[in-house]
Amino acid sequence: MARYVVVGSSRHGAGVWRLVVVVSAALSVVARSLSGWCCAVLVGVVHLGGCASPAQGPLHPSLPAQCTHTITRAEDVSVVLALVAPGDTVCFVGPDLAQAVVTMARSGTARAPIRLVAQELVTVREVQIRADYVSVEGFDVAGGAGVSLEGTGLTVKNNTVHDTQQDGISCHPCTDSTIESNVLRHNTTNGVDLTGERITVRANTISGTVPQDNGDTDGMRFYGNDLQITDNTIVDLSMAGYASPPHPDCFQTLDAGKPPTFNVLIANNICRNVDAQCLIATGDQDANSGAPPAVPSIIFRENSCANNGAQAVDLRRWPNVQIVHNTFSGSNLRRAVLITEGSTGTTVTGNTTTGDCPTVEIDDSSRPGSHINDRVIDNSRTARR
């Protein structure tokens, strides 16, 4: 059965009435093939005091057959989302949703997720998901708090998130979730901020992240385990023009108040025109000691780093990192990889560094268990970052 939420106003001023009209799938197909006013009659769009005129019917003629509910106005978002059930598809249509805050607290299931789908890149202010097995697809999210997620089995794909007051997409915490093929530009603090387990972040484009209240700014921050961060492009993160400049990096993790981070794959990404590091990992609280000692904390593989900092990879008190088959370049590089302050068990091999600088600089405290096959200089002092 195909169900639609239809919204109409009483001509007597009694307020807004919402009718859930249940029709057969066959009748829906017939209705969509007819003109706009016929569709309204066939699906039974009724207003208090009479039949709806063609201008009053909210059904969009281009809506796909799988739309279970449709939303065309910001004031109807919470009403409709309180009605959804596993397997439903909610379609957002039209220009009147720019101030909508899409808040979802109802869960789908692994076999029947709930889909929130924007038609023709509908603009909303922000999206907040506190549920399981929900997909967010095709939105233009601008001006508010971005897309914030908490739950299991969440998917965010093919959205544009820009000019937000917080992170573009945040996932705290998420499990078995995917963030894919989104465009994130000019967001605050981070393009993507992850905490959780078994999260895939793939094929996103991040640019122009800005700081908040003289804080830091990054393309992506990550915490947790079994994270797959692949095929993303991060460009144009600047520290210029700020009274207290941020420290923009493509990828950053740390251990201050965060869960142990391990078994993280960062591969086939592009980092370009970013004013600090391509990857920075700092364990200034407990050196990520909660991570299993026999498991790589980060595998940094086949990335292209063309950043503007003194090094592309900076490890400080962060052990068990593998840095393999990357390409490092940048006019300001003093070394490609800096390993200091007990970052033991590090593997660096098969990388390509352009220019005359060495690939690796490692201090004595980080040598135990490390395997360095690229060009190395020794430095027991803490280098300037």
N, C-alpha and C positions, 0 to 999 in steps of 0.2 A: 504494500500500500504506500502511496506517496502522500505525504502530509505537508501542508504549507501553513505558516503563520501569516495571517493577513491582517493588516492594521488599517482602521478607518476611523474618521471623526464623525461624530453625530452632528447633523445639521441643526439640531436643536440646542447645541452647546452643552450637552450633558457630559462631555469628556471624550476620552479615547476608549474605544472598544476593541478588543482583540479576539478574533475568532480562529479556532483551529479547524480547518476544513479538511476532511479526510475523503479522498477520491481514489479511484482505482488507477493503477499505472497506465492502463489503456486509455482512459479518459484524459489523463494528463498529456499523453502523446498527441491525442486529437486536438486538445485545447491549444497546445503550443504551435500547432500547424495553422491555426486560424489567426485572425487579426486580434489586436489588443483588447477591443471591447468584447469580442466573442469569448476570449479567454476568461475575462472577468465574470461573464455570465455563466460559463460552463463550470467553473470551479466554485460558484456559489458565493462570490464576494458580496456580502450584504451589509448595509449600514442601517442604523436605526432610522426608521421612517421611510425606507425605500431601497431600491437597488443602486449600486455604485455606478457613478459615471466613469467613462474611460479614464479620465484624468486622476481619479481617486484610487484606482487599483494599483497596489504596489508590486504585483507580479512583474518581473522583468522578462521580456520576451526571449532574451538570450540565455536564461538560466539553464544549466544542464539538468538532465532528468534526475540525477542523484541528489539534488538539493532537497533535504527534508524540511528545512525551515529557511525563510529568507528574512533579512533585516535590512531596512532602508533608512532608519532614523536612529540617532544616538540614544534617544530616550527609551527605545525598545530593546536595547541590548540585554540588560539584566533580566527583563521579563522572559525573553525567548531562551536565554541560556539557562534559566532555571527549569526549563521544560525538557531539555535534551536528554537522550538516552543512548546507551552504547549502540554504535553503528550509524548514528545520525550524521548528516552533513548539513552544516549551517552555512548559508551563503550570505555574504555581505555585499550590498549593491548600492551604487549611487553616490552622489556628492554630499550627502547630509550626515556623514559619519565622522567628520574631521575632528570633532571633540569627544568622540566616543572612547571610553576606557573599557576595553574588552576583558572582563574578569571571568575566569572559568574555574569553578570549583566542583563540577560534576565529572566523573571519570568514565572513560570507555573501558574496554577490555582488550587483551592482547589480540583476540580474534575479531573484535568489533570496536575499533577505536572511533573516537569522535573527531570529525574533521571540521575545522573552521576555515572557510575558503573565501577569499576576496575576489570578486569579479572585476577585471580590468584595473587591478592595482588600486583598490579603494584605500583612501587615507583614513587612519584612526590615530588617536593620540598616544595610546599605549596598550600593551597586551600583558595581562597577568594570568598565568596558569598555575594553579595550586591543585593539581589533580593528576591522574595517571592516564596514559594512553590517549593523548590528545595531540592532534596535528594542527599546526598554524601555517597557512599557505597563501602566498600571493599578496600580502598586505604591504601598504606603504605606511610605516609607523614613524610619526614625526612630532616633536615638540614636548613630549612627556617623559616618562621614565623608561622608555624603550620596551623591550620584550623581556620579562622576568619569568623564570620557570622554576618549579619545584615539583618533582614527582618522578615516576617511572614510565618508560615507554613513550617519551615525548618526542615530537618531531617539529622542527622549525625549518621550512625550506622555501626558497624562491621569494623571499621578502626583501624589501628595501627598508632599512632602519637608519634614520639620519636626524641630526640636530636634536639629540635627546639631552635630558638633564642628568642622566645617569648612564651606565653601561648600555651599549647597543643591545646586546643579548647577554643575559646573566642566567646561570644555571646553578642554583644553590639550595640543596644538593639535588643532583639528578642521577638517575641510574638507567642504563640501557636506552639511551636517548641519542638523537641525531640532530645536528645543526648543519645544514647543507645548502650551498648555492644561494646564499644571501649576500646582499650588498650593504655594507655598513660604512657610513661616512659621517665625519664630523660629529661623532658621539663623545660623551664625557667620560673620562678616565680610561675606559677600555672599549675596544670594539666588541670582544667576547670575553667573558669571565666565567670560568668553569670550576665547579667543585663536585666531585662525585666519582662514580664507577661506571666503566664500560660506556663511555661517551665518545661518539664519532663527530669530529668537526672537519668537514670536507668541502673544498671548492668554494670557499667564501672569499670575498674581496673586502678589505678593510683599508680605510684611508682617513687621514686628517683628524685623528682622535685628539681631543683637547683636554687640558687639566681642569679640575674643579678646586677652587679656593687654594691656589698655589700648590696643588698636590701633584702626584705623578700621573703619567699617562703611558699606555701601552697598546699595542695591537691586540694581544691576547695574553691573559693570565690563566694559569691552570694549576689545579690541586687535586690530588686523589690518585686513583690507580686504574690501569687498563684503559687509558685514553688514547685515541687515535686522531692525530691532528695532521691532516694530509692535504696537499694540493691547494692550499690557500695562498692568496696574494696579499701582502701587507706593504703599503707604500705611503710615503709623504707624511711622516710623523716628525714634527719639528719642535725644537726647544726655543726657537727664536721668538722675540717679541713679548716675553713675559718678565715681570719684575723678579720673580723667583722661578727660574726656568725648570720645567719638568725634566725627567730623565726617560725619554721615549725609547722603548725597546719593542721589537717585534713579538718576542715570546718571553714571559717572565714567570718564575715560580719562587716561592720562599716558604719558610716554615714557621713564621711567627703566628701562632694561633691557628694553624692550618693542619689538616690531616696529613699523614705521611703520603708522599708522592713517589710512585714507582710504576714500572712497566708502562711508561708513556712513550709512544712513538710519535716523533715529529719528523715528517718525511715529505720530500718533493714540494716544499713550500718556496715561495719567492719573498724575499725581504729586500726592499729597495728604497733608498733615500730616507732612511730612518736615522735620527741624529745620535743615537747611542748604540746599543747592542742588537744583534740578531737574536741571541739567546742569553739570558742571565738567570742563574740559579744560585740562591744564597741561603745558607743554613745557619744564620746567626743566632738562632734560639737553641736548637739541639742538633744541628747538622743533619736534619732529616732522619734521625736515629730510629724512628718508628718503622722505616721501610725495611723489608726483608733483606738481609745482607747479601744473599746469593742471587738477587734479582736486579737487573739494571734499573736504575731510577729513571733515566731518560736515554732513549736511543734517538740521536740526532743524525739523520741520514739523508743524503742526496738533496740537500737544500741549497738554494742559491742566495747567498748573503752579500748584498752590496750596500752596506750601511756606512754611516759617517763617523762612527766612534773609533776609539783607539784600538779596539778589538771587536771581533764579531761574536765570539762566545766567551763568556766570563763565568767561571765557576769559583765560588768562595765557600769553603766548608760544605761542599756538596759532593759526596762520593758517588762512585759507580755510574758514571756517564759514558756512553759510547758515542764518539763523534767520527763518523765514517763517510767518505765519498761525498763530501760537500765541496762547494766552490765558494771561496772567500775573496772579496775585492773591496776596495774603498781607498780613496786618496789619503785618509787620515790613519789607516791601520799602522800600528806599531808592531803588532803581532796578530795572527788570526784568532788564536785560542789562548786564553790566560787561565791558568789553573793554580789556585793558591789556597793556603790556610787549611790544609788537611783534606783536600778534595781527592782522596785516595781512590784507587781502583778504577782510574779513568783510562779509556782506550781511545787513542787518536790515530787513525790510519787512513790512507787512500784519499786524502783531501787535496784540493788544488787551491793554492794561494797566489794571486797575481801580485806583481811588483817584487820588491827586494826584501820585504819583511819576512821574518820566520813564521812558520805556521803555528808553532807552539812555544809558549813560555810557561815553565812549571817551576814551582819552588820546591825545596827539599822536603817540606812537610807533606807534600802531595804525591811524592814518588812511590811510596809503598803500594804495591799491587797494580800500579799503572803500567800501561803498555803504549809506548809512543814510537810510532814508525815514521812520522813526518819530521820535518826540520825542527830542531829544538834549540832554545837557549835556556840556560839555567839562570834563575834569579831567586834568591832566598828572601828578598825584600818584597814588600807589598808594592805592586806597581801602581802608578797613577791611572785612575779610571776615567 
